[in-house]
Amino acid sequence: MSDDILFSPLKLSRNLEIKNRVLRSNISGRFDNEDGSLTQTRINWETKFAQGGVGAIISSYVPVLMEGRIIAGYATIHSDEFIPLWKTLGNAVQEHGAKFILQLSHSGRQMDLPGVHNQMRPSLSATSNAETLHGFLCRAMSQGEIAWLVRAFAEGARRAQDAGLDGVELHAANGYLFTQFLSSGINDRTDGYGGSLRNRARFLLEVIAAIRETVGRDFHLQVKLSAVDRNNVLPWEKKGNDLTDTIQVAQWCEVLGADAIHVSTGSLFPHPLNPPGDLPLELLAVTYDAMISSGVHGFRNFLLFRYPMLRPIFRWLWFRMKRGLPVEGVSRNEAAAIRAAVTIPVISTGGYQSASLIREGLENGEFDAVAIARSLVANNDLVKQWAAGADLPERPCTYCNKCLLNAPKNPMGCYEEARFESYQAMIDEIMTIYTPRSRLVIPR
């Protein structure tokens, strides 16, 4: 065992141990096929981080139904036909000593780019009220539809287990479907899935119970929660759940069989605090037009981004929530409060890049591991740089969020040209995931 706590193994559950305290958080691009089948490009993407030394990879958002995609071009787990594909990906990651955790998800009302399957179709949600920032249309689910979706999540977990993956994560954070049920600022139901916190948590808890009934107790299951909703990106919105509410939900998740809690923040994605850092509106003016048809407020937003005289309006709305909060470790205190209230491991996400800051949090018992996205996109070998003695990478992530804002139109990658010798060097790095490393062979 390493004397360095950052590189000491962590037992996430009874049958899942990772080699260090760093997980690649859920991030990807539009690398896959329209039918939901994954591609060699996605395998190339995931193995970059496995080779870079992370202990585990949490997949990007993986819908359990085609109706639940946030973006067309993301792989799904809605069909048994895809089990061999996920097995191929899992094997590729595991060959480099990393574990692979599949994130089971459903968009609810937060559907950015619906694609051919969901174009003009209101998405299933806890509410019929459209999401307020973009205006994505939605429809409140009936209780029968809720039961159908509970079963879909359980089947998604079963497929991940059959594929030989190392576990699953329920994406109950950042404004997606589970959050729409959990949040007091979003859920306006009057049946058994609305009202009290227990009722609002009922859907999530039913899914956990159904997964445990389907895959057993030995298959790893973790839950990603927003510690604080912070719904009020627009000043007139309700704030939603606070930390006390989320601590209670985390405790209920543990009782029903969750093996770990992954702590984030915010009631939508992107959110002013998730990911923290800049929001270059001049770039949004170029890429946001891809989302205009997705929501009723899309054209309004595009005008705010398009015309420089209007940008200060949106900039004030977005950046007013960031004041006084750090970029690195933005949810660290909330993770510490949840860890003090549960007995299972807690994973903290929020812009981590300094080895010393992570070590401090681990040694103080604030969290058991960190999950990182953008800093690893900037430096796929960040963990190896830490192992070689660096505190910060040689070319740190600038938290510009250009990777995120390019995502609607362009391949996922680092778009901070200042980090590269030239524009062409930046493009060459982004394009490495399209280099065929091997023919996609499906195991029998």
GULUM-818744 format. One record per residue (C-alpha): x, y, z. Coordinates in steps of 0.2 Angstrom, whole numbers, plus 5000, padded with zeros to 4 digits. Example, Ala and Ser with C-alpha at 12.3 -4.5 7.8 and 13.67 -1.06 7.14 Angstrom:
2
506249785039/506849955036/
This chain:
444
500050005000/500650174996/501150295009/500450434999/498550435003/498150504985/498850334978/498250224992/496850094986/495050124991/493749994993/492150074986/491149924990/491249744995/491849684978/492549844970/494249914975/495150054965/496950074965/497050264969/495850404975/495550474958/494050444946/493750514929/492050604931/490650584919/491150674903/491050624884/490650694867/489450644853/490550494849/489150364846/487850314833/486150374831/485350204837/486350214854/487650094849/489450144855/490950164843/492750134843/492950324845/492150314863/493350164867/494750274862/494150414872/493950314888/495550214887/496550384886/496050414904/496350234909/498150244902/498350404911/498250324928/496550354935/495850224947/494150214939/493150294925/491350344927/490550344910/489650494903/487750504904/487050334898/485150334895/484150184900/482850224887/483050314870/481750434877/482950484890/484450544880/485050724883/486050724867/485850624851/487550534848/487750474866/487850284868/486350204878/486050044888/484250024883/484449864873/485249684876/486049704859/487249834866/487949714880/489349654869/489849834864/489949884883/490949724887/492249774874/492349954881/492449884899/493849764894/494849904886/494750004901/495149864913/496649804903/497449964910/497149934928/495650054929/493850004934/492350054923/490750124931/489250154920/488150304924/486350264922/485350414917/483750494910/483550674905/481850714911/481450894905/483350934903/483550874885/484850974875/484850904858/483450784856/483850704839/482750604828/481950494841/481350644853/481150794841/479650894846/479150764859/478950834877/480050724888/479450634903/479750724920/479150744937/478250904931/477450974916/478251144919/479651184906/481451204912/481651394914/483351434907/483151344890/481251304890/481451124886/479651044885/479150904896/477650814903/477350744921/477450554921/475950454927/476250324941/476150184928/477550274918/478550294934/478450104937/478950074919/480550184921/480950104938/481049934928/482050014914/483450074927/483449904934/483649824917/485049944913/486049894929/485749714924/486449744907/488049834914/488249674926/488049554911/489349664901/490649634915/490749814920/491249854938/489749944944/488350084940/488050254946/486350334946/486350514940/485250594953/486050764951/486250924940/484450944935/484150774927/482650664930/482950604948/483350794953/481650844945/480850724958/481950764972/481950954971/480651054981/480951194968/480451084953/479350944959/477551014960/476650844961/475250814973/475250614973/476450504982/477950564972/477750744978/477650854993/478650795007/480550755005/480150565008/478850574994/480050664982/481450544985/480250394982/480650374964/482550364967/482350244982/481250134972/482550124958/483850084971/482749944978/482349874960/484249874955/484649774971/483249654968/483849624950/485749624952/486049574970/487049654984/488749624977/488649724961/489349904965/487950044965/488350224969/487250384968/487750554962/486750694971/486750884971/487150934988/486251094986/485051134972/485351314970/483851324957/483851514957/484951544942/483551654937/483151764952/481351724953/481551534954/481351444970/483051384978/482551204980/483351074992/484651125004/486151025012/485050955026/483850885013/485250805003/486050725019/484450645023/484250575005/486050515006/485650415022/484150335014/485150284999/486350205010/485050105020/484250045003/485949974997/486950114989/488850084991/489450264988/488850444986/489550554973/489350734978/489050874965/487951034966/486651134956/484951104949/485451104930/486951074919/487851174915/487651274931/488551434937/489451324950/489551164940/490651164931/491451314940/492551434930/492251554915/490851554903/491451634887/489851704879/490751744863/490951554860/489151524865/488651644851/489451524839/488851354846/487151394855/486251404839/486251204839/485051214853/483851354848/482551224842/482651124858/481751244870/480551384869/481851504876/483251454865/483051604853/483051724867/484651654874/485451654857/485151834856/485851874873/487451774867/487451844849/487452034853/488852104863/487752244870/486552104878/487951994885/488052084901/486352034906/486651854905/488451874912/487651954928/486351814930/487651684928/489151754938/488151824953/488151654960/490051624959/490551764971/491651714985/491651534980/493251444975/493451364957/494451214964/493451104977/491851204975/490751074983/492151014996/491251075011/489650995006/490550835003/491250835020/489550865028/488850715019/490350605023/490050645042/488250585040/488550415031/489650265033/489950235015/491250315004/490950494997/491750554981/491850744979/491850824962/492151014958/493651064948/495050974957/496850994949/498051024964/498650864972/499050954988/497251004990/496550834987/497750754999/497250885012/495350835010/495750655011/496850675026/495550775035/494150645031/493150765020/492950645006/493650475001/494050504983/493850644970/493050634953/493850744939/493250794922/493950954914/495650944922/495850774915/495250824898/496650954898/497950834904/497450654902/499050604911/498650714926/498750564939/500450514932/501050694933/500550694952/501450524954/503050604947/502950734961/502050874953/500750974963/499951054947/500150994929/501451074918/500051154908/498551174920/496751174915/496251364914/494351324918/493851414903/492451294899/492751304881/492751104881/490951114887/490351254876/491051174860/490151014864/488451044855/489351064838/491150994840/492150844847/492450844865/494250904870/495251044876/494951204866/496151324876/497351364862/498551454874/498951284881/499651224865/501051264854/499851314840/498051304834/498551144823/499351064839/497651084848/496651014834/497850864832/497650824850/495750834849/495850714834/496850584843/495250494848/494750464830/496350364826/495850184824/496850094838/496149924833/494649854824/493049854835/492949664839/491349604848/491649454860/490549304857/
